[in-house]
Amino acid sequence: MKNLLRNAREQKGIKTRELAQLLGIDQALISKYENGSRKPTREQVAKLAQVLDLNYETLMIAWLKEKILYEIGSDDLTLKAMNMVREEIENSYILRKNSISKNLQTILDEIDILKKQLDNYREFDSFRIAQALELEYTFESNRIEGNTLTLRETDLVINEGLTISGKSMREHLEAINHQEAIGYIKQLMERNFPFNERELLSVHNLILRGIIPEDAGRYRRVQVMIKGSVHMPPQPFLIAKKMEDYFLWFEDNKSKLHPVILAAEMHERLVTIHPFIDGNGRTSRLIMNLILLQNGYTIANIKGDYDTRINYYQTLETAQTSDNKEDFLLFIAQTEKESLERYISIIKQ
């Protein structure tokens, strides 16, 4: 593992001091990792893989191998124990994978039934219902990111043009901008415009307009870290290529995957690349909902309350750091199911 780290760092032309700054650790630790006298934590392995553009699985396997050999050693009893552990892990993985996949398919089947019901009630839909639900979406999506405007205050800012005492100008602009971004993705949906890079940048431009105007609608030019997360976004010089791959993946899969899975994947993939200096979460959720709207579904409104937000972030981080997206896909599918159920209950009244 030490050779993997040193060779990757040298190939990228990064000094140990620079790597330490990117990881937020002491420079001496980098040297110890590279000479084998210290081992990074599991979280640091994930960050190292991102920063050094190493394959996460390759680096993690090397880390686990050395950890096992260091802590357990190697003899006949160890080998027998390892074989037993391997069998249990494989059996557990198969059962878990099948169970999660079955659960996900069950929710997708329920979503499809709900969508057929919604299609039968389309004639009872109205502008006022859509307006109220879109206001809730703006409120919740901004609340996830720390905006403190209440639902009522969000309504007053957007629909009455009022200024709320004690609230920052940024919070006002976040509400106004997000509501305009919803209008924009609805236009794309209604006019059947294709989703591409230009439209993505336009959505992001609306989100940050007047807040960070110099970065609105532009990919970031600096490295960032996500507070509270072990996921390390790619270096800025990698973003253009990763975004090219992002759109290629979309074109290759947009007709193959269930729309809810496609929407969730596009959300996770975009926020994992983290191409913008700010507004990645809001933009990713808007792109997810653009895809849902284009396919006849309702907006999946992820709530901003503490429990839902934590679940959202945890399942997202699992997808980003362990290459297991099942929990995140389940979370988004369940959110869409609940949004469909609520929408149908409203228009049936």
C-alpha positions as CSV (number, residue, x, y, z in Angstrom):
1,M,0.0,0.0,0.0
2,K,2.8,2.4,0.8
3,N,4.1,2.1,-2.8
4,L,0.7,2.7,-4.2
5,L,0.4,5.9,-2.2
6,R,3.9,7.2,-2.9
7,N,3.8,6.4,-6.6
8,A,0.4,8.0,-7.1
9,R,1.4,11.1,-5.3
10,E,4.6,11.5,-7.3
11,Q,2.9,10.9,-10.6
12,K,0.4,13.7,-9.8
13,G,3.2,16.0,-8.8
14,I,1.8,16.6,-5.3
15,K,4.1,17.3,-2.4
16,T,3.5,15.6,1.0
17,R,2.7,19.0,2.5
18,E,0.0,19.7,-0.2
19,L,-1.5,16.2,0.3
20,A,-1.7,16.7,4.0
21,Q,-3.5,20.0,3.5
22,L,-6.0,18.4,1.2
23,L,-6.7,15.6,3.8
24,G,-6.7,18.0,6.8
25,I,-3.9,16.0,8.6
26,D,-0.3,16.5,9.7
27,Q,2.4,16.3,7.0
28,A,4.3,13.8,9.1
29,L,1.5,11.3,8.8
30,I,1.8,11.3,5.0
31,S,5.5,10.3,5.3
32,K,4.6,7.6,7.8
33,Y,1.9,6.2,5.4
34,E,4.4,6.1,2.6
35,N,7.2,4.3,4.6
36,G,4.7,1.9,6.1
37,S,5.2,2.9,9.8
38,R,1.6,4.0,10.1
39,K,-1.7,3.0,8.5
40,P,-4.4,5.5,7.5
41,T,-7.9,5.1,8.9
42,R,-10.7,3.7,6.6
43,E,-12.0,7.2,6.2
44,Q,-8.6,8.5,5.2
45,V,-8.3,5.7,2.6
46,A,-11.4,7.0,0.9
47,K,-10.0,10.5,0.8
48,L,-6.6,9.3,-0.4
49,A,-8.3,7.4,-3.3
50,Q,-10.2,10.6,-4.3
51,V,-7.3,13.0,-4.0
52,L,-4.7,10.7,-5.7
53,D,-7.2,9.4,-8.3
54,L,-6.6,5.8,-7.2
55,N,-9.1,3.0,-7.6
56,Y,-11.0,2.9,-4.3
57,E,-11.4,-0.8,-4.3
58,T,-7.8,-1.5,-5.1
59,L,-6.6,0.8,-2.3
60,M,-9.1,-0.5,0.2
61,I,-8.2,-4.2,-0.5
62,A,-4.5,-3.4,0.0
63,W,-5.4,-1.6,3.3
64,L,-7.5,-4.5,4.5
65,K,-4.9,-7.1,3.6
66,E,-2.1,-5.3,5.6
67,K,-4.5,-4.6,8.5
68,I,-5.4,-8.3,8.7
69,L,-1.7,-9.5,8.5
70,Y,-0.6,-6.9,11.1
71,E,-3.3,-7.5,13.6
72,I,-3.9,-11.3,13.2
73,G,-0.7,-12.7,11.6
74,S,-0.5,-15.8,9.5
75,D,-0.6,-19.4,10.6
76,D,-2.8,-22.5,10.0
77,L,-5.4,-21.4,12.5
78,T,-5.6,-18.0,11.0
79,L,-6.1,-19.5,7.6
80,K,-9.0,-21.7,8.8
81,A,-10.6,-18.8,10.6
82,M,-10.3,-16.6,7.5
83,N,-12.0,-19.3,5.3
84,M,-14.9,-19.4,7.8
85,V,-15.2,-15.7,7.8
86,R,-15.2,-15.5,4.1
87,E,-18.0,-18.0,3.8
88,E,-20.1,-16.1,6.4
89,I,-19.4,-12.7,4.6
90,E,-20.3,-14.2,1.2
91,N,-23.6,-15.7,2.5
92,S,-24.5,-12.5,4.3
93,Y,-23.8,-10.4,1.2
94,I,-25.9,-12.6,-1.0
95,L,-28.8,-12.5,1.4
96,R,-28.5,-8.7,1.9
97,K,-28.2,-8.0,-1.8
98,N,-31.2,-10.1,-2.7
99,S,-33.3,-8.6,0.1
100,I,-32.5,-5.0,-0.8
101,S,-33.1,-5.6,-4.5
102,K,-36.4,-7.2,-3.7
103,N,-37.4,-4.3,-1.5
104,L,-36.4,-1.8,-4.1
105,Q,-38.4,-3.6,-6.9
106,T,-41.4,-3.8,-4.6
107,I,-41.3,0.0,-4.1
108,L,-40.9,0.6,-7.8
109,D,-43.9,-1.6,-8.5
110,E,-45.9,0.3,-6.0
111,I,-44.7,3.6,-7.6
112,D,-45.9,2.4,-11.0
113,I,-49.3,1.6,-9.7
114,L,-49.5,5.0,-8.1
115,K,-48.5,6.7,-11.3
116,K,-51.3,5.0,-13.2
117,Q,-53.7,6.2,-10.6
118,L,-52.3,9.7,-10.9
119,D,-52.7,9.6,-14.7
120,N,-56.4,8.9,-14.2
121,Y,-56.8,12.0,-12.0
122,R,-54.8,14.4,-14.2
123,E,-58.0,16.2,-15.2
124,F,-58.5,17.3,-11.5
125,D,-55.0,18.8,-11.3
126,S,-54.7,22.5,-10.9
127,F,-52.2,25.3,-11.0
128,R,-52.8,26.1,-7.4
129,I,-52.0,22.6,-6.2
130,A,-48.8,22.6,-8.2
131,Q,-47.9,26.0,-6.9
132,A,-48.4,25.0,-3.3
133,L,-46.4,21.8,-3.6
134,E,-43.5,23.6,-5.4
135,L,-43.4,26.1,-2.6
136,E,-43.0,23.3,-0.2
137,Y,-40.3,21.8,-2.3
138,T,-38.4,25.1,-2.3
139,F,-38.8,25.4,1.4
140,E,-37.6,21.8,2.1
141,S,-34.7,21.8,-0.4
142,N,-33.4,25.1,1.1
143,R,-33.9,23.8,4.7
144,I,-31.7,20.8,3.9
145,E,-28.9,23.3,3.2
146,G,-29.4,25.3,6.4
147,N,-31.8,28.1,5.2
148,T,-33.9,29.2,8.3
149,L,-36.9,30.7,6.5
150,T,-40.2,29.0,7.5
151,L,-42.7,27.8,5.0
152,R,-44.8,30.8,5.6
153,E,-41.9,33.2,5.3
154,T,-40.8,31.4,2.1
155,D,-44.3,32.1,0.7
156,L,-44.2,35.8,1.7
157,V,-40.7,36.2,0.1
158,I,-41.6,34.5,-3.1
159,N,-45.3,35.4,-3.7
160,E,-45.6,38.7,-1.8
161,G,-42.1,40.1,-2.4
162,L,-41.7,40.9,1.3
163,T,-38.5,41.1,3.3
164,I,-38.4,39.0,6.5
165,S,-36.8,40.8,9.5
166,G,-33.8,39.0,10.9
167,K,-33.2,36.9,7.9
168,S,-30.2,37.4,5.6
169,M,-30.3,38.6,2.0
170,R,-28.8,35.3,1.0
171,E,-31.7,33.3,2.5
172,H,-34.2,35.6,0.6
173,L,-32.3,35.0,-2.6
174,E,-32.1,31.2,-2.1
175,A,-35.9,31.1,-1.9
176,I,-36.5,33.3,-4.9
177,N,-33.8,31.6,-7.0
178,H,-34.9,28.1,-6.2
179,Q,-38.5,28.9,-7.1
180,E,-37.3,30.3,-10.5
181,A,-35.2,27.2,-11.1
182,I,-38.3,25.0,-10.6
183,G,-40.0,27.1,-13.2
184,Y,-37.1,26.6,-15.5
185,I,-37.0,22.8,-15.3
186,K,-40.8,22.8,-15.8
187,Q,-40.3,24.7,-19.0
188,L,-37.6,22.2,-20.1
189,M,-40.1,19.4,-19.4
190,E,-43.1,21.0,-21.1
191,R,-41.1,21.9,-24.2
192,N,-39.4,18.5,-24.3
193,F,-35.9,20.0,-24.3
194,P,-33.1,17.5,-23.8
195,F,-31.1,17.5,-20.7
196,N,-27.5,18.5,-21.4
197,E,-24.6,20.5,-20.0
198,R,-26.0,23.8,-21.1
199,E,-29.3,23.2,-19.3
200,L,-27.4,22.0,-16.2
201,L,-25.3,25.1,-16.1
202,S,-28.4,27.2,-16.6
203,V,-30.1,25.6,-13.6
204,H,-27.0,26.2,-11.4
205,N,-26.8,29.8,-12.7
206,L,-30.3,30.4,-11.4
207,I,-29.5,28.8,-8.0
208,L,-26.5,31.1,-7.3
209,R,-27.6,34.2,-9.1
210,G,-27.0,37.2,-7.0
211,I,-25.4,35.0,-4.3
212,I,-22.0,34.1,-5.8
213,P,-22.4,35.6,-9.3
214,E,-18.8,34.9,-10.3
215,D,-19.4,31.2,-9.8
216,A,-23.0,30.9,-11.0
217,G,-23.3,28.5,-13.9
218,R,-19.5,27.7,-13.8
219,Y,-17.6,24.6,-12.7
220,R,-15.4,25.2,-9.7
221,R,-11.7,26.0,-10.2
222,V,-10.6,25.1,-6.7
223,Q,-10.5,21.9,-4.6
224,V,-13.2,21.6,-1.9
225,M,-14.0,19.4,1.0
226,I,-17.5,18.5,2.2
227,K,-18.0,19.4,5.8
228,G,-18.9,16.3,7.9
229,S,-18.3,13.8,5.1
230,V,-15.4,11.5,4.3
231,H,-16.1,11.8,0.6
232,M,-13.4,13.9,-1.2
233,P,-14.7,15.5,-4.4
234,P,-12.3,15.2,-7.4
235,Q,-9.7,17.8,-8.2
236,P,-11.0,20.7,-10.4
237,F,-8.8,19.7,-13.3
238,L,-10.7,16.4,-13.4
239,I,-14.2,17.9,-13.5
240,A,-14.6,18.5,-17.2
241,K,-13.8,14.9,-18.0
242,K,-16.1,13.6,-15.2
243,M,-18.9,15.7,-16.4
244,E,-18.4,14.5,-19.9
245,D,-18.7,11.0,-18.6
246,Y,-21.8,12.0,-16.6
247,F,-23.7,13.1,-19.7
248,L,-22.5,10.0,-21.7
249,W,-23.7,7.8,-18.9
250,F,-27.1,9.5,-19.0
251,E,-27.5,9.1,-22.8
252,D,-26.5,5.5,-22.5
253,N,-28.9,4.7,-19.7
254,K,-31.9,7.0,-20.0
255,S,-33.9,4.4,-21.9
256,K,-32.7,1.4,-20.0
257,L,-33.4,2.2,-16.3
258,H,-36.6,2.8,-14.5
259,P,-37.1,6.6,-14.4
260,V,-37.0,6.7,-10.6
261,I,-33.6,4.8,-10.6
262,L,-32.3,7.0,-13.4
263,A,-33.3,10.2,-11.5
264,A,-31.7,8.9,-8.3
265,E,-28.5,7.9,-10.1
266,M,-28.2,11.3,-11.8
267,H,-28.6,13.0,-8.4
268,E,-26.0,10.8,-6.7
269,R,-23.5,11.0,-9.6
270,L,-23.7,14.8,-9.9
271,V,-23.4,15.5,-6.2
272,T,-20.5,13.1,-5.9
273,I,-18.6,14.9,-8.7
274,H,-19.5,18.1,-6.8
275,P,-18.7,20.2,-9.8
276,F,-19.7,23.6,-8.3
277,I,-18.3,25.7,-5.6
278,D,-21.7,25.9,-4.0
279,G,-25.3,24.8,-4.8
280,N,-24.5,21.2,-5.6
281,G,-27.2,19.7,-3.5
282,R,-30.0,22.0,-4.7
283,T,-28.9,21.6,-8.3
284,S,-28.7,17.8,-8.0
285,R,-32.1,17.5,-6.5
286,L,-33.5,19.8,-9.3
287,I,-32.0,17.6,-12.0
288,M,-33.4,14.5,-10.3
289,N,-36.8,16.1,-10.4
290,L,-36.5,17.3,-13.9
291,I,-36.0,13.6,-15.0
292,L,-39.0,12.6,-12.8
293,L,-41.2,15.3,-14.3
294,Q,-40.1,14.4,-17.9
295,N,-41.3,10.8,-17.2
296,G,-44.7,11.8,-15.8
297,Y,-43.9,11.5,-12.1
298,T,-44.2,14.1,-9.3
299,I,-41.4,16.1,-7.7
300,A,-39.7,13.9,-5.0
301,N,-39.6,16.3,-2.1
302,I,-36.9,15.3,0.4
303,K,-37.8,16.8,3.7
304,G,-35.4,19.1,5.6
305,D,-36.2,17.9,9.2
306,Y,-33.3,16.5,11.2
307,D,-34.1,12.8,10.9
308,T,-34.8,12.8,7.2
309,R,-31.8,15.0,6.4
310,I,-29.4,12.7,8.4
311,N,-30.8,9.6,6.6
312,Y,-30.4,11.4,3.3
313,Y,-26.8,12.3,3.9
314,Q,-25.9,8.9,5.3
315,T,-27.3,6.9,2.4
316,L,-25.7,9.4,0.0
317,E,-22.3,9.0,1.7
318,T,-22.6,5.2,1.7
319,A,-23.1,5.4,-2.1
320,Q,-20.1,7.7,-2.5
321,T,-17.6,5.8,-0.3
322,S,-18.6,2.1,-0.5
323,D,-19.9,1.8,-4.1
324,N,-23.2,0.5,-2.7
325,K,-26.1,2.6,-3.9
326,E,-29.0,0.4,-2.8
327,D,-29.8,2.4,0.4
328,F,-29.8,5.7,-1.5
329,L,-31.9,4.3,-4.3
330,L,-34.3,3.0,-1.7
331,F,-34.4,6.3,0.0
332,I,-35.2,8.2,-3.2
333,A,-37.8,5.6,-4.3
334,Q,-39.6,5.8,-0.9
335,T,-39.5,9.6,-1.1
336,E,-41.1,9.5,-4.6
337,K,-43.7,7.0,-3.4
338,E,-44.7,9.2,-0.5
339,S,-44.8,12.3,-2.8
340,L,-47.1,10.4,-5.3
341,E,-49.4,9.3,-2.5
342,R,-49.7,12.8,-1.1
343,Y,-50.3,14.3,-4.6
344,I,-53.1,11.8,-5.3
345,S,-54.8,12.3,-1.9
346,I,-54.9,16.1,-2.6
347,I,-56.4,16.0,-6.1
348,K,-58.9,13.3,-5.1
349,Q,-60.5,15.6,-2.5
